[in-house]
Amino acid sequence: MAKKLTQNVYSYKQYRLTECSKFLYEVSLYKIWKDRSESIDSQFYASKVPLKVKEATFVKMKDYTLAKFVTWLGAPADYLKNNFKLITDEGNRRKRKPRTKTN
């Protein structure tokens, strides 16, 4: 069985980021009605510098509302180590207990 690879997770305020080679963002677009919502599209973007963006933008239409959410997913390791706190380290992650069968 292949070994699962885990990444270190860093935290600062509401952000939880993983190590990447560039700054990684996800932009999601939703269509929201009174009784339901649909995901229209989602795209990933990479940048060499951190971007200043609003997390959510709402546009009211006649029958529905369009919502755009920008999620910050990752950043380079040198940026994270200077500004963020390490939450999970690969070395001290909790291990799963093995299943034991009893008949």
C-alpha distances in whole Angstrom, upper triangle without the diagonal:
4,7,9,12,15,19,22,24,28,31,35,37,35,33,29,28,25,25,26,28,31,32,30,32,31,35,35,38,39,41,43,45,47,45,41,39,38,35,37,35,32,32,31,33,32,35,36,38,38,40,42,42,43,40,41,44,46,48,50,51,54,51,48,46,44,42,40,37,36,33,32,28,28,30,30,29,33,34,32,32,36,37,34,32,29,27,23,22,19,20,21,19,19,16,15,16,14,16,18,20,23,26
4,6,9,12,16,19,22,25,28,32,34,33,30,26,25,22,22,22,24,27,28,27,29,28,32,32,35,37,40,41,44,46,44,40,38,36,33,35,33,30,29,27,30,29,32,33,35,34,36,39,39,40,37,39,41,43,46,48,49,52,49,46,44,42,39,37,35,33,30,29,25,25,27,26,26,29,31,28,29,33,33,31,29,26,25,21,20,16,17,19,17,18,15,15,17,16,18,21,23,26,29
4,6,9,13,16,19,22,25,29,31,30,28,24,22,19,19,20,22,25,27,25,27,27,31,31,35,36,39,41,43,45,43,40,38,36,33,35,33,30,29,27,29,28,30,31,33,32,34,37,37,38,35,37,40,42,45,47,49,51,49,46,44,41,39,36,34,32,28,27,23,23,24,24,23,26,28,26,26,30,30,27,26,22,21,18,16,12,14,16,14,15,13,13,16,15,18,21,23,27,29
4,6,10,13,15,19,22,26,28,27,24,20,19,16,16,18,20,23,24,22,24,24,27,28,31,33,36,37,40,42,40,37,34,33,30,32,29,26,26,24,26,25,28,28,30,29,31,34,33,34,31,33,36,39,41,44,45,48,46,42,40,38,35,33,30,28,25,24,20,19,21,22,21,24,25,23,24,27,28,25,23,20,18,15,14,11,13,15,12,13,12,12,15,16,18,21,24,27,30
4,7,10,13,16,20,23,26,25,22,18,16,13,13,14,17,19,20,19,21,22,26,26,30,32,35,36,40,41,40,37,34,32,29,31,28,25,24,22,23,22,24,25,27,26,28,31,31,32,29,32,35,37,40,42,44,47,45,41,39,37,34,31,28,26,23,21,17,16,18,18,17,21,22,19,20,24,24,22,21,17,16,13,12,9,11,14,12,14,13,14,18,19,21,25,27,31,34
4,7,9,13,16,20,22,21,18,15,13,10,11,13,16,18,19,17,20,20,24,25,29,30,34,35,38,40,38,35,33,31,28,30,27,24,23,21,22,21,23,24,25,24,26,28,28,29,27,29,32,35,38,40,42,45,43,40,37,35,32,29,26,24,20,19,15,14,16,16,15,18,19,17,17,21,21,18,17,14,13,9,9,6,10,11,9,12,12,14,18,19,22,25,28,31,34
4,6,10,13,17,19,19,15,12,10,6,7,10,13,15,15,15,17,18,22,23,27,29,33,34,37,39,38,35,32,31,28,29,26,23,22,19,20,18,20,20,21,20,23,25,25,27,24,27,30,33,36,39,41,44,42,39,36,33,30,27,24,22,18,16,12,11,12,13,11,15,16,13,14,18,18,15,14,11,11,8,8,7,10,12,11,14,15,17,21,22,25,29,31,35,38
4,7,10,14,17,17,14,10,9,6,7,10,14,15,15,15,17,19,23,24,28,30,34,35,38,39,39,36,33,32,29,31,28,24,23,20,21,19,20,20,21,19,22,24,24,26,24,27,30,33,36,39,41,44,43,39,37,34,30,28,24,22,18,15,12,11,11,12,10,13,14,10,11,15,14,12,11,7,7,6,5,6,10,11,10,13,15,18,22,24,27,30,33,36,39
4,7,10,13,13,10,7,6,5,7,11,14,15,14,14,16,17,20,22,26,27,31,32,35,36,36,33,30,30,27,29,26,23,22,19,20,18,19,20,19,18,20,21,22,23,20,23,27,30,33,36,38,41,40,36,33,31,27,25,21,19,15,13,10,9,11,12,11,13,13,9,11,14,13,9,9,6,6,5,7,9,12,12,11,14,17,19,23,25,28,31,34,37,40
4,7,10,11,8,6,5,6,8,12,15,15,14,14,15,17,21,22,26,28,31,32,35,37,36,34,31,31,28,30,27,24,23,20,20,18,19,19,18,16,18,19,20,21,19,22,26,29,32,35,38,41,40,36,33,31,27,25,21,18,15,12,11,9,10,11,10,12,11,7,8,11,9,6,5,4,5,7,9,12,15,14,14,17,20,22,26,28,31,34,37,40,44
4,7,7,6,5,6,9,11,14,17,17,15,15,16,18,20,22,25,27,30,30,34,35,35,32,30,30,27,29,27,24,23,21,20,20,20,20,18,16,17,18,18,19,17,20,24,27,30,33,36,39,38,35,31,29,26,23,20,17,14,12,11,11,11,14,13,14,12,9,10,12,9,5,5,6,6,10,12,15,18,17,16,18,22,24,27,30,32,36,39,41,45
4,6,5,7,9,12,14,16,19,18,15,16,16,18,20,22,25,27,30,30,33,34,35,33,30,30,28,30,28,24,24,21,21,20,20,20,18,14,16,16,17,17,15,19,22,25,29,32,35,38,38,34,31,29,25,23,19,17,14,12,13,12,12,15,14,15,12,9,11,11,8,5,6,9,10,13,16,19,21,20,20,22,25,27,31,34,36,39,42,45,48
4,6,8,11,15,17,19,22,20,17,18,17,19,20,22,24,25,28,28,31,32,32,30,28,29,27,29,27,24,24,22,22,22,21,22,20,16,17,16,16,15,14,17,20,23,27,29,33,36,35,32,28,27,23,21,18,16,14,13,14,15,15,18,18,18,15,13,15,15,11,9,10,13,12,16,19,22,24,23,22,24,27,29,32,35,37,40,43,46,49
4,7,10,14,17,19,21,20,17,16,15,16,17,18,21,22,25,24,28,28,29,27,24,25,23,25,24,21,21,20,20,20,20,22,19,16,16,15,14,14,11,14,18,20,24,27,30,33,32,28,25,24,20,18,15,13,11,10,12,13,15,18,18,20,17,14,17,17,13,11,12,14,13,16,19,22,24,23,22,23,26,28,31,34,35,39,41,44,47
4,6,10,13,15,18,16,13,13,12,13,15,17,20,21,25,25,28,30,30,28,25,25,22,24,22,19,19,17,17,17,17,18,17,13,14,14,13,14,11,15,18,21,25,27,30,34,33,29,26,24,20,18,14,12,9,7,8,10,11,14,15,16,14,11,14,15,11,9,11,12,12,14,17,19,22,21,20,22,25,27,30,33,35,38,41,44,47
4,7,10,13,16,15,13,12,12,13,16,18,21,22,26,26,30,31,31,28,26,25,23,25,23,19,19,17,17,17,17,19,17,15,16,16,16,17,14,17,21,24,27,30,33,36,35,31,28,26,22,20,16,14,10,8,7,8,10,13,13,16,13,10,13,15,12,9,10,10,9,11,14,16,19,18,17,19,22,23,27,29,31,35,37,40,43
4,7,9,12,12,10,9,10,12,15,17,21,23,27,28,31,33,33,30,27,26,23,25,22,18,17,15,15,14,15,16,15,13,14,16,16,17,15,18,22,25,28,31,33,37,36,32,29,26,23,20,16,14,10,7,5,5,7,10,10,13,11,8,11,13,11,9,10,10,10,11,13,15,18,18,17,19,22,24,27,30,32,35,38,41,44
4,6,10,11,10,9,11,13,17,19,23,25,29,30,33,35,35,32,29,28,24,26,23,19,18,15,15,14,15,15,16,14,16,18,19,20,18,21,24,28,31,34,36,39,38,34,31,29,25,22,19,16,13,10,7,5,7,8,8,12,11,8,11,14,13,11,11,10,10,10,11,12,16,16,15,18,20,22,26,28,30,34,37,40,43
4,7,9,9,10,13,15,19,21,25,27,31,33,36,38,38,35,32,30,27,28,25,21,19,16,15,13,14,14,14,14,16,19,20,22,21,24,27,30,33,36,38,42,41,37,34,31,28,25,21,18,15,12,9,6,5,6,5,9,9,8,10,13,13,11,12,11,12,12,12,12,16,17,17,20,22,24,28,30,32,36,38,42,45
4,5,7,7,11,14,17,20,24,26,30,32,36,38,38,35,31,29,26,26,23,19,17,13,12,10,11,11,12,13,15,18,19,22,20,23,26,29,32,35,37,41,40,36,33,30,27,24,21,17,15,12,9,6,5,5,7,10,10,10,12,15,15,14,16,15,16,16,15,15,19,21,20,23,24,26,30,32,34,38,40,44,47
4,7,9,12,15,19,22,25,28,32,34,38,41,41,37,34,32,28,28,24,21,18,14,13,9,10,9,11,12,15,19,20,23,22,25,27,31,33,37,38,42,42,38,35,32,29,25,23,19,17,14,12,8,7,5,8,10,11,11,14,16,16,16,18,17,19,19,18,18,21,24,23,26,28,30,33,35,37,41,43,47,50
4,6,10,13,16,19,23,26,30,32,36,38,38,35,32,30,26,26,22,19,16,12,10,6,6,6,8,9,12,15,16,20,19,22,24,28,30,34,35,39,39,35,32,29,26,22,20,16,14,11,10,7,6,5,9,11,10,11,14,15,15,16,18,18,20,20,20,21,24,26,25,28,30,32,35,37,39,43,46,49,52
4,7,10,13,17,20,23,27,29,33,35,36,32,29,27,24,24,20,17,14,11,8,5,5,6,7,6,8,12,13,16,15,19,21,24,27,30,32,36,36,32,29,26,23,19,16,13,11,8,8,6,4,6,10,12,10,10,14,15,14,14,17,17,19,20,20,21,25,26,25,28,30,32,35,37,39,43,46,49,52
4,7,10,13,17,20,24,26,30,32,32,29,26,24,20,20,17,13,11,7,6,5,7,9,10,9,10,13,13,15,14,17,19,22,25,28,30,34,33,29,26,23,20,17,14,10,9,6,5,5,6,9,12,15,13,13,16,18,16,16,18,18,19,19,20,21,25,26,24,27,29,30,34,35,37,41,43,47,49
4,7,10,13,16,20,22,26,28,29,26,22,20,17,17,14,10,8,6,5,6,8,11,11,10,9,11,10,12,11,13,15,18,21,24,26,30,29,26,23,19,16,13,10,7,6,5,5,7,9,13,16,18,15,15,19,20,18,17,20,20,20,21,22,23,27,28,26,28,30,31,35,37,38,42,44,47,50
4,6,10,13,17,19,23,25,26,22,19,17,13,13,10,7,6,4,6,9,11,15,15,13,12,14,12,13,11,12,14,17,19,22,24,27,26,23,20,16,14,10,8,6,5,7,7,10,13,16,19,21,19,18,22,23,21,20,22,22,22,22,24,25,28,29,27,29,30,31,34,36,37,41,43,46,48
4,7,10,14,16,20,23,23,20,16,15,11,11,8,6,5,6,8,11,13,17,17,15,13,14,11,11,9,10,11,13,15,19,20,23,23,19,16,13,10,7,6,5,6,9,10,13,16,19,22,24,22,21,25,26,23,22,25,25,25,25,28,28,32,32,30,32,33,34,37,39,40,44,45,48,51
4,7,10,13,16,19,20,16,13,11,8,8,6,4,7,9,11,15,17,21,20,18,16,17,13,13,10,10,11,12,14,17,18,21,20,16,14,11,8,6,5,7,8,12,13,16,19,22,25,27,25,24,28,29,26,25,27,27,26,27,29,30,33,33,31,32,34,33,37,38,39,43,44,47,49
4,7,10,14,17,17,14,11,9,6,5,5,6,9,12,14,18,20,23,23,21,18,18,15,14,12,10,10,10,11,13,14,17,16,13,11,7,6,5,7,9,11,15,16,20,22,26,29,31,28,27,31,32,29,28,30,30,30,30,33,33,37,37,34,35,37,37,40,41,42,45,47,50,51
4,6,10,13,14,11,7,6,5,5,7,9,12,15,18,21,23,27,27,24,22,21,18,16,14,11,10,10,11,12,13,15,14,10,8,6,5,6,8,12,14,17,19,22,25,29,31,34,31,30,34,34,31,30,32,32,31,31,34,35,38,38,35,36,37,37,40,41,41,45,46,49,50
4,7,10,11,9,6,5,6,7,10,12,16,19,21,25,27,30,30,28,25,24,20,18,16,13,12,10,10,10,10,12,10,7,6,5,6,9,12,15,17,21,23,26,29,33,35,37,35,34,37,38,35,34,35,36,34,35,38,38,42,41,38,39,40,40,43,44,44,47,48,51,52
4,7,8,6,4,6,9,10,13,15,19,21,24,27,29,33,32,29,26,25,22,19,17,13,13,10,10,10,10,11,9,6,5,6,7,11,13,17,19,22,24,28,31,34,37,39,36,35,38,39,36,34,35,36,34,35,38,39,43,42,39,39,41,40,42,44,44,47,48,50,52
4,6,5,6,9,12,13,16,19,22,25,27,31,33,36,36,33,30,29,25,22,20,17,16,13,12,10,10,10,7,5,7,9,11,14,17,20,22,26,28,31,34,38,40,42,40,38,42,42,39,38,39,39,37,38,42,42,46,45,42,42,43,42,45,46,45,49,49,52,53
4,6,8,12,15,16,20,22,25,28,30,34,36,39,38,35,32,31,27,24,22,19,18,14,14,12,12,12,9,7,9,12,13,17,19,23,24,28,30,33,36,40,42,44,41,40,43,44,40,39,40,40,38,39,43,44,47,46,43,42,44,43,45,47,46,49,49,52,53
4,7,11,14,16,20,22,25,28,31,34,36,40,39,36,34,33,29,26,24,20,20,17,17,15,15,15,11,10,12,14,15,19,20,24,25,29,30,33,37,40,42,45,42,40,44,44,41,39,40,40,38,39,42,43,46,44,41,41,42,41,43,44,43,46,46,49,50
4,7,10,13,16,18,22,25,27,31,33,37,36,34,31,30,27,24,21,18,18,16,16,15,15,15,12,10,11,12,13,16,17,21,22,26,27,30,34,37,39,42,39,37,41,42,39,37,37,38,35,36,39,40,43,42,38,38,39,38,40,42,41,44,44,47,48
4,7,9,12,14,18,21,24,27,30,33,33,30,28,27,23,21,18,15,15,13,14,14,14,15,12,9,9,10,10,13,14,17,19,22,23,27,30,34,36,39,36,34,38,39,36,34,35,35,33,34,37,37,41,40,37,37,38,37,39,41,40,43,44,46,48
4,6,9,12,15,18,21,25,28,31,31,29,27,26,23,21,18,16,16,14,15,15,15,16,14,11,11,10,10,12,13,16,18,21,22,26,29,32,35,37,35,34,37,38,35,34,35,35,33,33,36,36,40,39,36,36,37,36,39,40,39,43,43,46,48
4,6,8,12,15,18,21,24,28,28,26,24,24,20,19,16,14,15,14,15,16,16,18,16,13,12,10,10,10,11,14,15,18,19,22,26,29,31,34,32,30,34,35,33,31,32,32,30,31,33,33,37,37,34,34,35,34,37,38,38,42,43,45,47
4,7,11,14,17,21,23,27,27,26,23,24,20,19,17,15,15,14,14,16,15,18,16,13,12,9,10,10,12,14,16,19,20,23,26,29,32,35,32,31,35,36,34,32,34,34,33,33,35,35,39,39,36,37,38,37,40,41,41,45,46,49,50
4,7,10,13,17,20,24,24,23,21,21,18,18,16,15,15,15,16,18,18,20,19,16,15,11,11,10,11,12,14,17,17,20,23,26,29,31,29,29,32,33,31,30,32,32,31,31,33,33,37,37,34,35,36,36,39,40,40,44,45,48,50
4,7,10,14,17,20,21,20,18,19,16,16,14,14,15,16,17,20,20,23,22,19,17,13,12,10,9,10,11,13,13,16,19,22,25,28,26,25,29,30,28,26,28,28,27,27,29,29,33,34,31,32,33,33,36,38,38,42,43,46,48
4,7,10,13,17,18,17,16,18,15,16,15,15,16,18,19,22,23,26,25,22,19,16,14,11,11,10,11,12,12,14,17,20,23,25,23,23,27,28,26,25,27,27,27,27,28,28,32,33,31,32,33,34,37,38,39,43,44,48,50
4,7,10,14,15,14,14,16,14,16,15,16,17,20,21,25,26,29,28,25,22,19,17,13,12,10,9,10,9,11,13,16,19,22,20,20,23,25,23,22,24,24,24,24,25,25,29,30,28,30,31,32,36,37,38,42,44,47,49
4,7,10,12,11,11,14,13,15,14,16,17,20,22,25,27,30,30,27,24,20,18,14,13,10,10,10,10,11,12,14,18,20,18,18,22,23,21,21,24,24,25,25,26,26,30,31,29,32,33,34,38,39,41,44,46,50,52
4,7,9,10,10,13,14,17,16,19,20,23,25,29,30,34,34,30,27,24,21,17,16,12,12,10,10,9,9,11,15,16,15,16,19,20,19,19,22,22,23,24,24,25,28,30,28,31,33,34,38,39,41,45,47,50,53
4,5,7,8,12,13,16,16,19,20,24,26,30,31,35,35,32,29,25,23,19,17,14,13,11,12,10,9,10,14,15,13,15,18,18,18,19,22,22,24,25,25,26,29,31,30,33,35,36,40,42,44,47,50,53,56
4,7,9,13,15,18,19,22,24,27,29,33,35,38,39,35,32,29,26,22,20,17,16,13,14,12,9,9,13,13,11,14,17,17,17,18,21,22,24,25,25,26,29,31,30,33,35,37,41,43,45,48,51,54,57
4,6,10,12,16,17,20,22,26,28,31,34,37,38,34,31,28,25,21,19,16,15,12,14,12,9,10,13,12,10,13,16,15,14,16,20,21,23,24,25,26,29,31,30,34,36,38,41,43,46,49,52,55,58
4,7,9,13,14,17,19,23,25,29,31,35,35,32,28,25,22,19,17,13,12,9,11,10,8,10,13,13,10,11,15,14,12,14,17,19,21,23,24,25,28,29,29,32,34,36,40,42,44,48,50,54,56
4,6,10,11,14,16,19,22,25,28,32,32,29,25,22,19,16,14,11,11,9,12,12,11,13,17,17,13,15,18,17,15,16,20,22,23,25,26,28,31,32,31,34,36,38,41,44,45,49,52,55,58
4,7,9,12,14,17,20,23,26,30,31,27,24,21,18,15,13,11,12,11,14,14,14,16,19,19,15,16,20,18,16,17,21,23,24,26,28,30,33,33,32,35,38,39,43,45,47,51,53,56,59
4,6,9,10,14,16,20,23,26,27,24,20,17,14,11,10,7,10,10,13,15,15,18,21,21,18,18,22,21,18,19,22,24,25,27,29,31,34,34,33,35,37,39,42,44,46,50,52,55,58
4,6,7,11,14,17,20,24,24,21,17,15,12,10,8,7,10,11,15,17,18,21,24,24,21,20,24,23,20,20,23,25,25,27,30,32,35,35,33,35,38,39,42,44,46,49,51,54,57
4,7,10,14,17,20,23,23,20,16,14,10,8,6,5,7,9,12,15,17,20,23,24,20,20,23,23,20,19,21,23,23,25,28,29,33,32,30,32,35,35,39,41,42,46,48,51,53
4,7,10,13,16,20,20,16,12,10,7,6,5,6,9,12,15,18,20,24,26,28,24,23,27,27,23,23,25,26,26,28,31,32,36,35,33,34,37,37,40,43,43,47,49,52,54
4,7,10,13,17,17,14,10,8,6,5,7,9,12,15,18,21,23,26,29,30,27,26,30,30,26,26,28,30,29,31,34,36,39,39,36,38,40,40,44,46,47,50,52,55,57
4,7,10,13,14,10,7,6,5,7,9,12,15,18,21,24,26,30,33,34,30,30,34,33,30,29,32,33,32,34,37,38,42,41,39,40,42,42,45,47,48,51,53,55,57
4,6,10,11,9,6,5,7,9,12,15,18,21,24,27,29,33,36,37,33,33,37,36,33,33,35,36,36,37,40,42,45,45,42,43,45,45,48,50,51,54,55,58,60
4,7,8,7,5,6,9,12,15,18,21,25,27,31,33,36,39,40,37,36,40,40,36,36,38,39,38,40,43,44,48,47,45,45,47,47,50,52,52,55,56,59,61
4,6,5,6,7,11,14,17,20,24,27,29,33,35,38,41,43,40,39,43,43,39,39,41,42,41,42,45,46,50,49,47,48,49,49,52,53,53,57,58,60,62
4,6,8,11,14,17,21,24,27,30,33,36,38,42,45,46,43,43,46,46,43,42,44,45,44,46,48,49,53,52,50,50,52,51,54,55,55,58,59,62,63
4,7,10,13,17,20,24,26,30,32,35,38,42,44,46,43,42,46,46,43,42,44,44,43,44,47,48,51,51,48,48,49,49,51,53,52,55,56,58,60
4,7,10,13,16,20,22,26,28,32,34,38,41,43,39,39,42,42,39,38,40,41,39,40,43,44,48,47,44,45,46,45,48,49,49,52,53,56,57
4,6,10,13,17,19,23,25,29,31,35,37,39,36,35,39,39,36,35,36,37,36,37,40,42,45,44,42,42,44,43,46,48,48,51,52,55,57
4,7,10,13,16,20,22,26,28,32,34,36,33,32,36,36,33,32,34,35,34,35,38,39,43,42,40,41,42,42,45,47,47,50,51,54,56
4,7,10,13,17,19,22,25,28,31,33,30,29,33,33,30,29,31,31,30,32,35,36,39,39,36,37,39,39,42,44,44,48,49,52,54
4,7,10,13,16,19,21,25,28,29,26,26,29,30,27,26,28,29,28,30,32,33,37,37,34,36,37,38,41,43,43,47,48,51,53
4,6,10,12,16,18,22,24,26,23,22,26,26,23,22,24,25,25,26,29,30,33,33,31,32,34,34,38,40,40,44,46,49,51
4,7,10,12,15,18,21,23,20,19,23,23,20,19,22,23,22,24,26,27,31,31,29,31,33,33,37,39,40,44,46,49,51
4,6,9,12,16,18,20,17,16,20,21,18,17,19,19,19,20,22,24,27,27,25,27,29,30,33,35,37,40,43,46,48
4,6,8,12,15,16,14,13,16,17,15,13,16,16,17,18,20,21,25,25,23,26,28,29,33,35,37,40,43,46,49
4,7,11,13,15,13,12,15,17,15,13,15,15,15,15,17,18,22,22,21,23,25,26,30,32,33,37,40,43,46
4,7,9,12,10,9,12,14,13,12,14,13,14,15,16,17,20,21,20,23,25,26,30,32,34,38,40,44,47
4,6,9,7,7,10,11,11,10,13,13,15,16,16,18,21,22,21,24,26,29,32,34,37,40,43,46,49
4,6,6,6,9,11,11,11,14,13,16,16,16,17,20,22,22,25,27,29,33,35,38,41,44,47,50
4,5,5,6,9,10,10,12,11,14,14,13,15,17,19,19,23,25,28,31,33,36,39,42,46,49
4,6,5,7,9,10,12,12,16,17,16,18,19,21,22,26,28,31,34,36,39,43,46,49,52
4,6,6,6,8,11,12,15,17,17,19,21,22,23,26,29,31,35,37,40,43,47,50,53
4,5,5,5,8,8,12,13,13,16,18,19,19,23,25,28,31,34,37,40,43,46,50
4,6,6,7,8,11,13,13,15,17,18,19,22,25,28,31,34,37,40,43,46,50
4,6,9,10,14,16,16,19,21,21,22,26,29,32,35,38,40,44,47,50,53
4,7,10,13,16,17,20,21,22,22,25,28,31,34,37,40,43,46,49,53
4,7,9,12,13,17,19,18,19,22,25,27,31,34,36,40,43,46,49
4,6,9,11,15,16,15,16,19,22,25,28,31,34,37,40,43,46
4,6,7,11,12,12,12,15,19,21,25,28,30,34,37,40,43
4,7,10,12,10,10,13,16,19,22,25,27,31,34,37,40
4,7,9,7,7,10,13,15,19,22,24,28,31,34,37
4,5,6,6,10,12,16,19,21,25,28,31,34,37
4,6,6,9,11,14,17,19,22,25,29,32,35
4,6,9,10,14,17,19,22,25,28,31,35
4,6,9,12,15,18,21,24,27,30,34
4,6,10,13,15,19,22,25,28,31
4,7,9,13,15,18,22,24,28
4,6,9,12,15,19,22,25
4,6,9,12,15,18,22
4,6,9,13,15,19
4,6,10,13,16
4,6,10,13
4,6,10
4,7
4
